[in-house]
Amino acid sequence: MPKEKEWSSSKSAALYGLERWGAPYFSINQLGHICVQPSGSKANCLDLLDLIKDLEGRNLELPLLIRFDDILEERLERLHTAFEKAISKYSYKGTYQGVFPVKCNQQRHVVEELVTCGRKWHFGLEVGSKAELLIALSLINDPEALLICNGYKDQRYIETAILARQLGKRPIVVIEQPDEVERIIIASRELGAAPLIGIRTKLASRSIGRWRNSVGATAKFGLSIPDILSSIDALREAKLLKELRLLHFHIGSQIHDIAVLKDALQEAGQTYVALKDLGAPMGYLDVGGGLGIDYDGSRTATSASTNYSLQNYANDVVATIKECCEPHSIKMPILVSESGRALSSHFSVLIFNVLGTESVPDAIPKIKSDESLIVSNLRETLLGIEKIQKCSNSDHSKLQEAWNDAIKFKNDALSAFRLGYLSLTERALAESLTWACAKALIKILPDSELASEELKTLRHTLANTYYANLSVFRSLPDTWAIEQLFPIMPIHRLNEEPQQLGHFADLTCDSDGKLSKFIDNGHVKPLLELHKLNGNDPYLIGIFLGGAYQEVMGNLHNLFGSTNAVHIRLTPNCGYQIDHVVKGDTNSDVLEAMEHDPEQLLERLRIASEEAIQNRTLKIKDARRLMDHVETSLRQSTYLQQ
């Protein structure tokens, strides 16, 4: 590896893949700090480390979620521009009108921002529950914006959508289960009005990845072709066929291979043509979600990437649907997509501080006069490895032999300890010498491509654990639940060479509370290049592209709650303004969420303190200190204070 003085910010950008997954929103400045540039121009950017210091000065402690609303707006602009270009390129005689799936990020300020900045395109919302429907009804004030109603629907859900249409909204109730047809008919008769209706089809086209079961006969939602035909007959008989305006399909989230989308579009396009032939007026074709983002920047058909761009996606949607409609002289539909991940992933950055590190011991214990044979054997093994290191033409087979000896002697030490023949001190010596052997081998391995897989895994064994002030289950649940990869890297010291390999352990008392899989340009690596801690200086890590699903799906494992969040908008000359501050959960908040009464908790402690004072086991001043600590803790964040 290069010497530290030869290191540069550009090498850090290459090492962490920032230029691949972060463009055009993130870069590294001359100070070695990550900069945020929502418009893609370095002329108006914001130093992320400086921003964190300012926010901490406003009493916003880490971990901290920073939402850059400018990026959210830019993503929305980029999506519509892509479809406008595709429509122009292929002379498509229709328009594009997107919706945001509320389930992707239900936070009020996020949804409000999208509705507000999307108004010029009549951008709407997609909902999947009654609660999400209520959010959409309160926020959409554009009569042309769509409100796509998905999910399971009871009578009240459907009636609410019908009444919302009379209110001047534009809800479309999408039939996703056969029994919903009858409920729509009944609700329409009772209210003397009907909703706009859509049908979701179960495509036979294949899908891939984790969400491949979103299509096909076993898909959770959607109607089979026989069910669609039965629904058409029922709607015609109830004189509601004139309200059937939309065909919907969905082939899964984070589609990484564009070929999958092309097949689905062809099938859906022909289904749309058939519904028109059956007498439905139609008008909209909803291609659902699935528009992926490139988490690792590799531009490959892998789960953490995509082999297509946003423009490729828009081109294929527009061109394929045109090819289906044009031969039949059918009016081309308004194209709808529910692209939540592609819109909201980039605008959110989670910053956490490292609390400390742990690694195997470095020191080689001094020789003692009465050492056991096992310990002496380990010392000889270590000397043998050091001799191999000094030899320019070393025999690589000897490396494995030396490690085999070290493991054998370590196991002998454990057996002798169990039988009472080896003291605790000597067992500690044996373990320390074994780690010394491993570290000596690691120094040789970089020059050896012939080393066995067992020796190569020593890097992981010897890696440092960096203790992160966050909860994976609260802030990054998809890393645990579905092994989703996110870009993770330091936000400063990027003009220094990272000298350590490490992974992260979170604050929860759970062995799964860790980050040990990192992006590697189309591959996955178990360790991340990190810097040594500088005494008490903060070491700050950023998790990027996590704006979709992570906040809404997080849980209260160990009662770690939501983090502080702040909405930032850039101003000219690299300035910024804070639009919103959302305080994270306090200890009191999470206790109440689990139906514990903080006031009752305090009273119980007060009574227990009085009893301890009477029993002379607790002094009055210490009782007061205890109560002060508890009262303060109830008002504080669930995360560790600096």
C-alpha positions, 0 to 999 in steps of 0.5 A: 500500500502507498505510504500515508504521505502519498494518499489523497482524497481522490484515492479515498473516492476510488477506494469507497466508490464515491464517484460511482454511487455518489455522483452527482450529489457527493464529492470530497473537498481538499480538506478530505471532507465529504461535500453535498452538492444537490444540484450536482455543481461543486460551485454550490456545495456544503461541507458535511463535517462543518454542517455536523459541527453547526448542528451539534452547536444547536444541541442536535446530538449524533446519531443524526439523520440529515435530509437534503430536500434539494436532492429530493426535488432534484430526483423528482425533476430528473425522473420527469425529465427522463420520461419527457425525453423518452416521450419526445424521442419516440413521439409518444402520444401520451404523457407521464404522471408519477406517484410516490408510494407513501410506504417508502417514507411516511414522514410528514415533511418528506411527503409534503415536500414531494407533493409541493415540489411535484405540483407542476407535474401533477405528481400524486401519491400511492397508498396501501392502507387506510392510514396512508389514505388519510395522509394522502387525502390531507396533503393532495390539493391538486385535482389532477394529481392521482391518488392510487389506492392499493392494498387490502380494502374493506368497505370503509376504505372503498367508501372513503375513496368514493367520497374523496372523488366527490370532494374533488380528489382523483383516487383510483381504487385498484382491484387487487383481490377478486372479492374487492369487486363486489365491495366496490359495487355495493359501496357504489350503490349505497353512496350513489356514486362510483370510484375511478377503478383500476385492476392489478394483473398478475403477470406471467413474466418472470422476475428476479431477485428477492421480490421475484414472487411479486409476479406469477400465479403465487403473487400476493396481489393481483388478478389472474386473467380469468379473474380479470375477465370475471371482474369485467363482466361484473363491472359491466353488469353493475354499469361500472365498466365506464369507471375502469381507467387503469391497469396496474402491475408490479414486478418487485422492488429494486429490479436490477436487470432491465430485461425483466422489465421489458418482458413485463411491459410487453405483457402488460401492454397487450393486456391493456389493449385487450381491456380496451377491446372489451369496452373499458375506457382505460386511460392509465397504465401503471408500471408500479415500482421497481426502478432500482438505484445503483448502491455500489456504482458497479452498473451490473445486474446484481442485487446492489446495482442496476444494469440500466440508467434512469433514462434507459428505464424511461425509454423502455417503458415509453417505447414498449407501450407505444409498440403495443398500442400503435398497431391497434390504433389505440390511444396511448395511455398516460404512463404512471410509475410508483418509483419510491426508492429511486426518488427518496434514497439519495436525499438522506444521510445518516451520520454516527460517531464511533465510540471506541474500537476493539482488537486482538492484543498487539504486545508480545508477552515477555519471556518468563523463566518458568514457562510451560512447554506449550508456551515455549512451543508457541514462542518457537512457532512465532520465531519461525514465522518471523524467519519466513518473513525475512526470507525473500524466497519463502516457501508458502507451504511453511506459512500454513504449517506454522499456522497449523502448529500455532492452532494446535498449541493454542488448543493444547493450552485450552485442554491443559487449562480445563484439566487444571494443568495450566494456570490462567496466566499461562493460558493468557500467554498462549492466546497472546502468542497465538495472536502474535503468530497470526499478525506475523503471518498477515504481514507476509500474506499481502505478497502471497497469492498462494496462501490458503483460504484459511490464512486469507480469512485471518484478516477478518479474524484480526480486524478491528471492531468499531463500536457505532453509536446507533442501532442497526434495527432502528436506523438500517433494518434492511441490512439485517432483514434482507442483507441490503448493502448501503454505501458506508464510509468516513465523512472526514480524514479522507486525505489520510490513508486508512490503516485499519480493516474493521467492521461495526458493532451497534449498541444493541445487545444482539449479535446481529447488531452489526455492519459487516458487509460492504460494497466493493464495485459489484462484490461484497467485502466483509471489512471496511478500510478505516482510520485509527482513532485519534485519542478523543477526537470524533470519528464520524461515519456516514451511511448513504442512500438510505432514504427509502424504507429504513426509517419507517421499518425500523423497530425499538430493539433494546428501546433505541428510538428514532434519531434526531433528524433535520431538513436542510436546504442549500442557499447561494454561496455554499450556505444553508438553511434549516427547514425542519428539525425533528427531535428523536425519541427520548427514553420517556418516549420509548418507555411510553411506547411499551406502555410504561408510565415514566411518572410511575417509574419515578415514583417507584424509585422515589419510594425505593430511595426513601426505604434505602435512606431509612435502612441507612444503605443510601445517603440523602445526597446520593438518593437525590443524585440518583433521582436527578440522573433518572429524570434527566435520562427520561428527557434525553435521547436513547443514544449515548451522549458525547 
